[in-house]
Structures are given as C-alpha cells and as structure tokens.
Amino acid sequence: MTTHTTVAEKIASLSGYGPTSSVAQAQYRLDLVAHWSISPGARVLELGCGQGDTTLALAEAVGPDGHVDAVDPGPLDYGSPKTLGQAHDTISAGPFGARIAWVQSEPLAFLAAHPAARWDAVVLAHSLWYFATPALIAETLHALAARTPRICVAEWSLECTPGSSALTHVLAVLAQGALECRKPASASNVRTVVSPAAIKALAASAGLGLVQEARVVPGAAVYDGRWETEHAVRAQFKEEVEEFVKDEREKGMVYAMRDAVEANLARAGGMKGVGTMDGWVAIFEPTSAK
C-alpha cells in the first residue's frame, strides 16, 4: 500500500520534534502562511523565528529559489523540548537548510546593521507577545515600513470558537500578562499581551494599513493552550505575584484571573481537555503604497 506523506508531515519531520504535536503545529503554521500568499522565489524576513516552526513553512513556500532570513534575539540555549540552537541545527542539516539564514539579534539591531536590505515580505508570527512594550512593537513596524511592501502578522486572537475548550487558554494568557507587566524584566512566553485591535492600532501609528485579516482555528493537537495554562497554575506564579505585585487591589485582580483559570481548567476536565484559542492573521502594507 502506498503511503502519502502530507506537506505538514514533511515539515514536521524536518523539525526533529515528536510526531503528533509537531504535525499539528506544522499544519497550523502552513495554514498561517497560506493566508499571506508568499510566492516561490521570494525573499522573506522573519522576526522572532523561535525554534523555526513558521520558518519551515516559509521555506516550503519560497521554494529552492527563495530565501528566509530568520531572526531571533533569544539565547541559543533557550527553549524546550529543544533549544533554539538545537532546533536551528536540526533544520539546517535538512533539505531546507540552504534556504534559511539564522541570525541571533534584536530586530531593530538587525535592521540597523543591514540598512540597504529589502524583503518581499516580513513575517512576525506569534512573536509580538515577546516584545518588551507596545511602543517597541510600533517602533519595529515603523522601521520595517520602508523595507518591504508587505508585513505579515500572526498572533493569538484572544477569541475561541464557540463550543471549544480554549477559554482556559485565553484566561491563562491574560493572567500571565497581568503579572508579567509588573516585572522589571521578563523571560516569559507572554510578556506584552496585544490584541488584534491593539496590533492594528500600532500598525496604523507606524504608517501601515490593514489589507486583510482572518482567524485560523488550530488543530486539536496544537497544545499552546495547555502550555500557557500549565504556566499560569504552577506554584511559581503565586510566588512571583507576591514578589512583584505590591498594590493589594492589583494583587487581588491577578489572583482573581488565576482563579478563573483554575475554575475553567476544572470545567475542561483537566489539562488534557484544554484547547488552544484561534489564531489571527493579517497583512499590512505601507500606506504610501496605496
């Protein structure tokens, strides 16, 4: 019997992760990229590439004649189950390796170091919540406006499909965001929670106009909802609330959000019942190009 390998299975096999979750994650990333219509042969800049989940989907889209500059400021020993460095090395050793250049750098520093560089598209896929402040997001978008005709964004929507079990994910993210914004510095996956509406406003302030937007529903084996919920209910969360949140009313609000996570976690039947909220994808163009 002939076995047909899907594109998601091929992409997942190049990441070096386990079979089930990685295929679902690869399919989700392919679904995001499909909304951006990345052409074969395109030159793409990805800011906040992480371990390369979206990078692989972009490398598939640009084909052998295209190229992806994949930039991330994270230390190469950051990340799990593989560190950034391990994941990048695994991908580079595969058939897409020649299509990708990995760069460890802050986005603005990278752009400043390459003042003449231009790209057919710039991608920020699930990376905006890693930025330190909304102002830094706006500054980065402004710097990109003169470098590319298209900026492609994906972030979690803070919405969930009716009937899904992803509300716990939404609440976990908001609880984390309420804590992280009170820290002088953060190494969390959730540092600055910006909604689609806020992203559109930041883009407009940077001289970018919205061309299109859509929601993408992740597969059941995309476990981001579980991961963020686990982070919100761990014992260390309470320890950090006591350390960083001094105002009693603010502290009560953060604890209330965490209590809401735990209540909805119980309603979901435990961690395995937690779903992942819908993704949001958009394309922006410099308003001068309209």
C-alpha positions, 0 to 999 in steps of 0.5 A: 500500500502506498503511503502519502506523506502530507506537506505538514508531515514533511515539515514536521519531520524536518523539525526533529520534534515528536510526531503528533504535536509537531504535525499539528503545529506544522499544519497550523503554521502552513495554514498561517502562511497560506493566508499571506500568499508568499510566492516561490522565489521570494525573499522573506524576513522573519522576526522572532523565528523561535525554534523555526516552526513558521520558518519551515513553512516559509521555506516550503513556500519560497521554494529552492529559489527563495530565501528566509532570513530568520531572526531571533534575539533569544539565547541559543540555549533557550527553549524546550523540548529543544533549544533554539540552537538545537532546533536551528541545527536540526533544520539546517542539516535538512533539505531546507537548510540552504534556504534559511539564514539564522541570525541571533539579534534584536530586530531593530539591531538587525535592521540597523546593521543591514540598512540597504536590505529589502524583503518581499515580505516580513513575517512576525508570527506569534512573536509580538507577545515577546516584545518588551512594550507596545511602543517597541512593537510600533517602533519595529513596524515603523522601521520595517515600513520602508523595507518591504511592501508587505508585513505579515502578522500572526498572533493569538486572537484572544477569541475561541470558537464557540463550543471549544475548550480554549477559554482556559487558554485565553484566561491563562494568557491574560493572567500571565500578562497581568503579572508579567507587566509588573516585572522589571524584566521578563523571560516569559512566553507572554510578556506584552499581551496585544490584541488584534485591535491593539496590533492594528492600532500600532500598525496604523501609528507606524504608517501601515494599513490593514489589507486583510485579516482572518482567524485560523482555528488550530488543530486539536493537537496544537497544545499552546493552550495547555502550555500557557495554562500549565504556566499560569497554575504552577506554584511559581506564579503565586510566588512571583505575584507576591514578589512583584505585585505590591498594590493589594487591589492589583494583587487581588485582580491577578489572583482573581484571573488565576482563579478563573483559570483554575475554575475553567481548567476544572470545567475542561476536565483537566489539562488534557481537555484544554484547547488552544484559542484561534489564531489571527492573521493579517497583512499590512502594507505601507500606506504610501503604497496605496 
